[in-house]
Amino acid sequence: MFGALDRDLMGRALALAAQGLYTTTPNPRVGCVIVKDGCIVGEGWHEKAGGPHAEVAALAQAGEAARGATAYVSLEPCNHVGRTLPCSDALVTAGVARVVAAMRDPNPEARGGGERLAAAGIAFEHGLLEEAARELNIGFVSRLTRDRPWVRMKIAASLDGRTALANGQSQWITGAEARRDGHAWRARACAVLTGIGTVKQDNPRLDVREVATTRQPLRVVIDSRLETPANARILDGGKVLIFCAGDDPVRREALEARGAEICVLANPSGKVDLPAMLAELARRGTNEVHVEGGVKLNGSLVREGCVDELIVYLAPSLLGDSAQGMVGLAAMSALDERVALKIRGVDRIGGDIRIIARL
């Protein structure tokens, strides 16, 4: 159905889409390549929400050469009026002859572009490099199909699986290259999440500093008793959302004075309702959440089914049994109780090893 040239051109569309890795949220990352007589006559990518979609940018570059051409798009052209007009209509007006999409649009409000194109007599095909397209927009797909963001948990540990000394000291277990790579994962996320324990112990900023980015992710703190200090560094610049289980007017006022937003979301145990928190983040347009927490929060998120992926950096060192672990889970009596993971990648980052695994 698809030839080698089709694959190469869709690969180019995906590479263009990846240029929006840090900027398109809450929209998907989309690239488009327009080809006529074997030559690229136009290409574009979606840069940010509210800006031109990839197809519109590519059509503007192609001009009259788009008539009779083939458009390769990493996501089915939209078919609704949002901040911009439908891309399906733009392609029809331009007179393209064929549109190839890597994947259909999971957004029920926007899908239907393929049918619109077919009704206008334009050949529409999809499924080319679909897995790669889904991976690029895994958070967007998760939010639209599961009503929750895609959640990655980042852990930096010694080779024996320890994340901090018994006294809490953890800076730095891994090397500079691994920390820079971790910031790249922060940058692509819509939100960076941590717990009150990490805020108190490490007083982190949790912003993106090691890689270039035009935006900072939302910073989210899980703080059941609303104990975040008003002078915490995480409150310095940028938006912060604090989920708690019980309100405290005095503490709320102090935190709101620092620009924080407070969201009360309790479960029956008097803790923050973690699945409901993810649903709330999805409602706010959050596609990907990057977790940097301690052993207790990590364990709670895993136990409650709130983690999709682990990014673990292992340093060539040993910290011993008294040091803190990675994920706090209840004692198991049989191996079939273990949390099953699927390894997605193992790479060397500087002097450390990065493992990507999915639950």
C-alpha positions as CSV (number, residue, x, y, z in Angstrom):
1,M,0.0,0.0,0.0
2,F,2.8,2.4,0.9
3,G,6.2,2.5,-0.9
4,A,9.7,3.5,0.3
5,L,9.2,7.1,-0.9
6,D,6.0,7.3,1.1
7,R,7.8,6.2,4.2
8,D,10.6,8.6,3.7
9,L,8.3,11.5,3.3
10,M,6.2,10.6,6.3
11,G,9.4,10.3,8.3
12,R,10.1,13.9,7.3
13,A,6.7,14.9,8.4
14,L,7.3,13.3,11.8
15,A,10.7,15.0,12.1
16,L,9.0,18.3,11.5
17,A,6.3,17.5,14.0
18,A,9.0,16.8,16.6
19,Q,10.2,20.4,16.4
20,G,7.1,21.3,18.4
21,L,8.0,18.9,21.2
22,Y,8.3,21.6,23.8
23,T,5.8,24.2,22.4
24,T,2.5,22.8,21.2
25,T,0.8,21.8,24.4
26,P,-2.1,21.3,24.8
27,N,-2.3,20.7,21.0
28,P,-0.7,17.7,19.3
29,R,2.7,17.8,17.6
30,V,2.0,17.7,13.8
31,G,4.2,18.0,10.7
32,C,3.2,18.2,7.1
33,V,5.1,17.7,3.8
34,I,3.6,18.5,0.4
35,V,5.1,16.7,-2.6
36,K,4.5,17.0,-6.3
37,D,6.3,15.1,-9.1
38,G,8.6,13.6,-6.5
39,C,9.8,17.0,-5.1
40,I,8.9,18.7,-1.8
41,V,7.1,21.9,-2.6
42,G,6.0,22.8,0.9
43,E,6.4,21.8,4.5
44,G,5.4,23.0,7.9
45,W,4.8,22.1,11.5
46,H,2.5,23.3,14.2
47,E,4.5,25.5,16.5
48,K,2.0,26.5,19.3
49,A,-1.6,26.5,20.2
50,G,-3.5,29.2,18.4
51,G,-0.9,29.4,15.6
52,P,-1.2,28.0,12.1
53,H,-1.5,24.2,11.8
54,A,1.1,22.2,10.0
55,E,-1.0,21.8,6.9
56,V,-1.7,25.5,6.6
57,A,2.0,26.4,7.0
58,A,2.9,23.8,4.3
59,L,0.2,25.0,1.9
60,A,1.4,28.6,2.3
61,Q,4.9,27.5,1.3
62,A,3.6,25.4,-1.6
63,G,1.3,28.0,-3.1
64,E,-0.1,26.9,-6.5
65,A,2.2,23.9,-6.6
66,A,-0.1,22.2,-4.1
67,R,-2.7,21.6,-6.8
68,G,-2.6,17.9,-7.7
69,A,0.1,17.2,-5.0
70,T,0.2,14.7,-2.2
71,A,0.2,15.9,1.4
72,Y,1.9,13.7,4.1
73,V,0.6,14.6,7.6
74,S,1.5,13.0,10.9
75,L,-2.1,13.4,12.2
76,E,-5.4,13.3,10.3
77,P,-6.2,16.9,9.2
78,C,-8.7,18.5,11.6
79,N,-12.3,19.0,10.6
80,H,-13.6,21.6,13.1
81,V,-13.4,25.3,13.8
82,G,-11.3,26.0,16.8
83,R,-8.8,28.8,17.1
84,T,-8.2,28.1,13.4
85,L,-10.2,27.0,10.5
86,P,-10.4,23.3,9.4
87,C,-7.3,22.0,7.8
88,S,-9.4,19.6,5.8
89,D,-11.1,22.5,4.1
90,A,-7.8,24.2,3.4
91,L,-6.5,21.1,1.7
92,V,-9.7,20.8,-0.4
93,T,-9.4,24.5,-1.4
94,A,-5.8,24.0,-2.4
95,G,-6.7,21.2,-4.7
96,V,-4.4,18.5,-3.4
97,A,-5.0,15.1,-5.0
98,R,-4.0,12.8,-2.1
99,V,-3.5,13.0,1.6
100,V,-1.6,10.4,3.7
101,A,-2.0,10.6,7.5
102,A,0.1,8.6,9.9
103,M,-2.8,8.2,12.3
104,R,-6.5,9.2,12.8
105,D,-7.3,12.0,15.1
106,P,-8.4,10.8,18.6
107,N,-10.1,14.1,19.3
108,P,-13.8,13.6,18.8
109,E,-14.3,17.3,18.1
110,A,-11.7,17.4,15.4
111,R,-11.9,14.0,13.7
112,G,-13.6,13.4,10.4
113,G,-11.0,15.2,8.2
114,G,-10.5,12.0,6.2
115,E,-14.2,11.7,5.4
116,R,-14.3,15.4,4.4
117,L,-11.4,14.9,2.0
118,A,-12.8,11.7,0.5
119,A,-16.2,13.4,0.0
120,A,-14.3,16.1,-2.0
121,G,-12.7,13.4,-4.3
122,I,-9.3,13.5,-2.6
123,A,-7.6,10.1,-2.0
124,F,-7.2,9.7,1.8
125,E,-5.0,7.0,3.3
126,H,-3.8,6.5,6.9
127,G,-1.7,4.1,9.0
128,L,1.8,4.9,7.6
129,L,4.3,5.0,10.5
130,E,1.4,5.1,12.9
131,E,3.3,3.8,15.9
132,A,5.9,6.5,15.7
133,A,3.2,9.1,15.3
134,R,1.4,7.8,18.4
135,E,4.6,7.8,20.4
136,L,5.2,11.5,19.5
137,N,1.8,12.4,20.8
138,I,1.4,9.7,23.4
139,G,0.1,12.2,26.0
140,F,-2.4,13.8,23.7
141,V,-3.7,10.4,22.8
142,S,-3.9,9.4,26.4
143,R,-5.8,12.6,27.4
144,L,-8.3,12.2,24.6
145,T,-8.9,8.5,24.9
146,R,-8.4,7.8,28.7
147,D,-9.3,11.3,30.2
148,R,-5.9,11.3,31.9
149,P,-2.4,12.4,31.0
150,W,0.5,10.1,30.2
151,V,2.5,9.9,33.4
152,R,6.3,9.4,33.4
153,M,8.2,8.9,36.6
154,K,11.8,9.9,36.6
155,I,14.1,8.3,39.1
156,A,17.9,8.8,39.6
157,A,19.4,6.0,41.6
158,S,22.6,4.1,42.4
159,L,23.2,0.7,40.9
160,D,21.7,-0.9,44.0
161,G,18.5,1.1,43.5
162,R,19.0,3.8,46.1
163,T,17.8,7.3,45.5
164,A,19.1,9.1,48.6
165,L,21.1,8.6,51.8
166,A,19.2,7.9,55.0
167,N,19.5,11.6,55.8
168,G,17.8,12.6,52.5
169,Q,21.0,13.7,50.7
170,S,20.6,13.0,47.0
171,Q,22.5,15.7,45.1
172,W,24.0,14.4,43.0
173,I,23.8,10.7,42.5
174,T,23.9,10.8,38.7
175,G,26.2,12.9,36.4
176,A,25.6,16.2,34.6
177,E,24.6,14.5,31.3
178,A,21.9,12.5,33.0
179,R,20.6,15.6,34.7
180,R,20.5,17.4,31.4
181,D,18.6,14.5,29.8
182,G,16.2,14.7,32.7
183,H,15.6,18.3,32.0
184,A,14.8,17.5,28.4
185,W,12.0,15.2,29.6
186,R,10.8,17.9,31.9
187,A,10.7,20.3,29.0
188,R,8.4,18.1,26.9
189,A,6.0,17.6,29.7
190,C,3.0,19.8,30.3
191,A,3.4,19.5,34.1
192,V,6.2,18.5,36.5
193,L,4.8,16.8,39.7
194,T,6.4,16.3,43.1
195,G,5.3,15.7,46.7
196,I,5.5,17.8,49.8
197,G,8.3,15.5,51.1
198,T,10.6,16.5,48.2
199,V,9.6,20.2,48.6
200,K,10.6,20.1,52.3
201,Q,13.7,18.0,51.9
202,D,15.3,19.4,48.7
203,N,13.5,22.7,48.2
204,P,13.6,22.2,44.4
205,R,12.6,24.7,41.7
206,L,11.6,22.0,39.3
207,D,11.9,24.3,36.3
208,V,13.7,23.6,33.0
209,R,17.2,25.0,33.1
210,E,19.5,22.6,31.3
211,V,17.9,22.7,27.8
212,A,16.5,25.6,25.8
213,T,12.8,26.0,26.0
214,T,10.3,28.8,25.3
215,R,7.9,27.7,28.0
216,Q,8.1,26.3,31.5
217,P,5.8,23.4,32.5
218,L,3.2,23.8,35.1
219,R,4.6,22.7,38.5
220,V,2.3,20.5,40.6
221,V,2.7,19.7,44.3
222,I,0.8,16.9,46.1
223,D,0.5,18.3,49.6
224,S,-2.3,16.7,51.6
225,R,-2.1,19.0,54.7
226,L,-1.1,22.1,52.8
227,E,2.3,22.3,54.3
228,T,4.2,23.9,51.4
229,P,6.3,26.7,52.9
230,A,5.4,30.1,51.6
231,N,9.1,30.7,50.8
232,A,9.6,27.4,48.9
233,R,11.7,27.9,45.8
234,I,9.1,26.0,43.7
235,L,6.9,29.1,44.1
236,D,9.5,31.4,42.5
237,G,8.2,32.3,39.0
238,G,5.8,30.4,36.9
239,K,2.5,28.8,37.8
240,V,2.2,26.3,40.6
241,L,-0.8,24.1,41.3
242,I,-1.1,22.5,44.8
243,F,-3.4,19.6,45.4
244,C,-4.4,19.1,49.0
245,A,-6.9,17.0,51.0
246,G,-8.0,19.6,53.5
247,D,-8.3,23.4,53.3
248,D,-6.5,25.8,55.6
249,P,-7.6,29.4,55.0
250,V,-4.4,30.9,56.6
251,R,-2.0,28.7,54.7
252,R,-4.1,29.0,51.5
253,E,-3.9,32.8,51.7
254,A,-0.1,32.7,52.2
255,L,0.4,30.4,49.2
256,E,-2.0,32.2,47.0
257,A,-0.2,35.4,47.8
258,R,2.9,33.7,46.2
259,G,0.8,32.9,43.1
260,A,-0.1,29.3,43.8
261,E,-3.5,27.8,42.9
262,I,-5.0,25.5,45.5
263,C,-7.2,22.5,44.6
264,V,-8.8,20.5,47.3
265,L,-9.3,16.9,46.2
266,A,-9.5,14.3,49.0
267,N,-10.0,10.6,49.0
268,P,-11.8,8.7,51.8
269,S,-8.4,8.2,53.6
270,G,-7.8,11.9,53.9
271,K,-5.1,12.0,51.2
272,V,-5.1,13.6,47.8
273,D,-7.2,11.5,45.4
274,L,-4.5,10.7,42.8
275,P,-6.7,9.3,40.0
276,A,-9.0,12.3,40.4
277,M,-6.0,14.6,40.3
278,L,-5.0,13.1,36.9
279,A,-8.5,13.6,35.6
280,E,-8.4,17.2,36.8
281,L,-5.1,17.8,35.0
282,A,-6.5,16.3,31.9
283,R,-9.5,18.6,32.1
284,R,-7.0,21.5,32.1
285,G,-5.4,20.2,28.9
286,T,-2.4,18.5,30.4
287,N,-1.0,15.8,28.0
288,E,2.1,14.6,29.8
289,V,3.1,14.6,33.4
290,H,6.7,14.3,34.6
291,V,7.0,13.0,38.1
292,E,10.0,13.7,40.3
293,G,9.1,12.6,43.8
294,G,10.3,10.6,46.7
295,V,9.9,6.9,47.6
296,K,6.5,7.4,49.3
297,L,4.9,9.4,46.5
298,N,6.4,7.1,43.9
299,G,4.9,4.1,45.7
300,S,1.5,5.7,46.0
301,L,1.3,6.6,42.4
302,V,2.3,3.1,41.3
303,R,-0.1,1.4,43.7
304,E,-3.0,3.5,42.5
305,G,-2.3,2.8,38.8
306,C,-1.2,6.4,38.1
307,V,2.1,5.7,36.3
308,D,2.5,4.7,32.7
309,E,6.3,4.9,32.2
310,L,9.5,4.9,34.2
311,I,12.7,6.8,33.3
312,V,15.4,5.4,35.5
313,Y,19.0,6.7,35.6
314,L,21.4,4.3,37.2
315,A,24.7,5.6,38.4
316,P,27.8,3.4,38.8
317,S,27.8,3.5,42.6
318,L,26.5,1.7,45.6
319,L,24.8,3.4,48.6
320,G,23.9,0.4,50.7
321,D,20.8,-0.9,52.5
322,S,20.3,2.1,54.8
323,A,19.7,4.5,51.9
324,Q,16.3,5.2,50.5
325,G,14.8,3.1,47.8
326,M,13.1,4.0,44.5
327,V,9.4,3.1,44.9
328,G,7.7,2.4,48.3
329,L,5.6,-0.8,47.8
330,A,4.1,-3.1,50.3
331,A,5.9,-6.3,51.1
332,M,5.2,-9.1,48.7
333,S,4.9,-12.8,49.5
334,A,5.0,-14.2,46.0
335,L,6.7,-13.1,42.8
336,D,3.4,-13.0,40.9
337,E,2.6,-9.9,43.0
338,R,5.4,-7.9,41.5
339,V,4.8,-4.9,39.3
340,A,5.5,-6.1,35.7
341,L,7.4,-3.8,33.4
342,K,8.3,-3.8,29.8
343,I,11.7,-2.4,28.8
344,R,11.4,0.1,26.0
345,G,15.0,1.3,25.9
346,V,18.4,1.1,27.5
347,D,21.0,3.8,26.7
348,R,24.2,5.2,28.1
349,I,23.9,8.8,29.1
350,G,27.3,10.1,30.1
351,G,28.6,7.8,32.8
352,D,25.1,6.6,33.7
353,I,22.6,4.2,32.3
354,R,19.1,5.3,31.3
355,I,16.3,2.6,31.3
356,I,12.9,3.4,29.9
357,A,10.2,1.0,31.0
358,R,6.4,0.9,30.9
359,L,4.0,-0.6,33.3
